[in-house]
Amino acid sequence: MNREKLPYRPCAGFMLLNAEGLVFVGQRIDRKAHGFWQMPQGGIDPGEDTRTAALRELEEETGIGAHLVEVVAPASRPLLYDIPDELLGRVWKGKYRGQEQHWFLGRFLGSDADIDLEAHDPPEFNQWRWIAPGLLPDVIVDFKRDVYTAVLAEFREFI
């Protein structure tokens, strides 16, 4: 499979901070990435803008609705990553080489009781926690580490 001929999958992600300045992460359920943690993110539907997609993904994966979030800032640019060769052709039905991610930063206005990992069926995460922002690159799957480092740099002035 020729990686260079494949496009990037349009994706939106949300970095959610609580009142203590910690970041929401969920532990992935899927077999391929089990044990890794990530911020809420997912594909952008046709005709959907990036902010709407990021808030939709946040709600689907965490149960946190837009009314419980203050959107602080979008990232200044999309961030790209390529999936490893062993996953190329196996994920996303072989249609993409990786993702073009559009990130947003927001503050959580609710309480931990508002978080519901089973708000969407099937759930993507089996557990969640709040972590220090600087730990993000350490908990994500290796091939997304550069993106998480770039997200931190994008939002440094707000964290």
C-alpha positions in Angstrom: 0.0 0.0 0.0 1.4 3.4 -1.0 1.2 5.6 2.0 1.9 8.8 0.1 -1.3 8.4 -2.1 -3.6 8.1 0.9 -5.2 11.2 2.5 -5.3 12.1 6.2 -8.6 11.5 8.0 -10.2 14.7 9.1 -10.4 14.7 12.9 -11.2 17.0 15.8 -10.0 16.8 19.4 -10.7 18.5 22.7 -8.3 19.3 25.5 -10.5 19.8 28.6 -9.1 21.4 31.7 -10.8 21.2 35.1 -10.8 24.0 37.8 -7.4 22.7 39.1 -5.8 22.9 35.6 -5.7 19.2 35.1 -6.5 17.6 31.7 -9.2 14.9 31.1 -7.9 11.6 29.6 -9.7 8.4 29.0 -8.2 4.9 28.7 -9.0 3.4 25.4 -11.1 0.2 25.3 -10.0 -1.1 21.8 -7.7 -4.0 21.6 -5.0 -2.2 19.5 -4.5 0.7 21.9 -5.6 -0.8 25.2 -3.7 0.7 28.2 -3.1 4.0 26.4 -4.9 7.2 27.5 -6.0 10.0 25.2 -8.0 13.1 25.1 -11.5 13.0 23.4 -11.1 13.1 19.7 -12.7 11.6 16.5 -13.7 12.0 12.9 -15.3 15.0 11.5 -18.6 14.2 9.8 -19.2 15.5 6.2 -20.3 19.2 6.3 -19.5 19.5 10.0 -17.2 22.3 11.2 -14.2 21.5 13.4 -15.6 23.2 16.6 -18.9 21.4 16.3 -17.1 18.1 15.7 -14.8 18.6 18.7 -17.7 19.3 21.0 -19.7 16.4 19.6 -16.8 14.0 20.2 -16.4 15.3 23.7 -20.0 14.7 24.5 -20.1 11.2 22.8 -17.0 10.0 24.6 -17.5 11.7 28.0 -21.2 12.6 28.3 -20.0 16.3 28.8 -22.4 18.5 26.8 -21.4 21.8 25.3 -23.3 23.7 28.0 -20.7 22.4 30.5 -17.7 23.7 28.6 -16.2 27.1 28.0 -14.3 26.9 24.7 -11.1 28.9 25.3 -9.2 28.6 22.0 -8.7 26.6 18.8 -5.2 25.4 17.8 -3.6 27.7 15.3 -3.2 24.9 12.7 -4.2 21.3 12.1 -1.7 18.7 13.5 -0.9 15.6 11.4 0.2 12.1 12.4 0.8 9.0 10.4 -0.2 5.6 11.6 2.6 2.9 11.8 3.2 0.6 8.8 1.7 -2.4 10.6 -1.7 -0.5 11.0 -1.7 0.9 7.5 -4.5 -0.7 5.5 -6.1 -2.2 8.7 -7.6 0.8 10.4 -10.2 3.0 8.8 -10.7 0.4 6.1 -7.3 1.3 4.6 -8.6 4.7 3.4 -6.2 6.9 5.4 -2.5 7.3 6.2 -3.2 9.0 9.5 -5.2 11.9 10.9 -5.3 15.7 10.4 -6.4 16.8 13.8 -8.1 20.1 14.7 -7.7 20.7 18.5 -9.7 22.9 20.8 -9.0 23.9 24.4 -11.8 24.3 26.9 -12.6 24.6 30.6 -14.9 22.2 32.3 -17.8 24.0 34.1 -19.4 20.9 35.5 -18.5 18.3 38.2 -17.0 14.9 37.9 -20.6 13.5 38.4 -21.4 14.9 34.9 -18.9 12.5 33.3 -20.5 9.4 31.7 -18.3 7.2 29.6 -21.3 5.2 28.5 -23.2 8.2 27.1 -22.6 6.8 23.6 -22.8 3.2 22.5 -20.3 1.7 22.2 -18.1 3.6 24.7 -14.5 4.4 23.6 -13.0 4.6 27.1 -13.2 2.2 30.0 -11.9 4.6 32.7 -10.9 8.3 33.0 -8.8 10.6 35.1 -7.5 14.1 35.4 -3.7 14.4 34.9 -1.2 17.2 34.8 -0.9 18.6 31.2 2.9 17.9 31.1 2.1 14.1 31.4 0.1 13.9 28.2 3.0 12.8 26.0 3.8 10.0 28.4 0.4 8.4 28.4 -0.5 8.5 24.7 0.4 5.8 22.1 3.9 6.4 20.7 2.8 7.5 17.2 0.6 10.3 18.5 3.3 11.6 21.0 4.4 14.5 18.7 0.8 15.6 18.2 0.3 15.8 22.0 3.5 17.7 22.4 2.4 20.1 19.8 -1.1 20.5 21.4 0.6 21.4 24.7 2.8 24.0 22.9 -0.3 25.4 21.1 -2.2 25.9 24.4 0.7 26.7 26.8 -0.4 30.3 27.3 -3.8 29.2 28.5 -2.8 26.3 30.7 
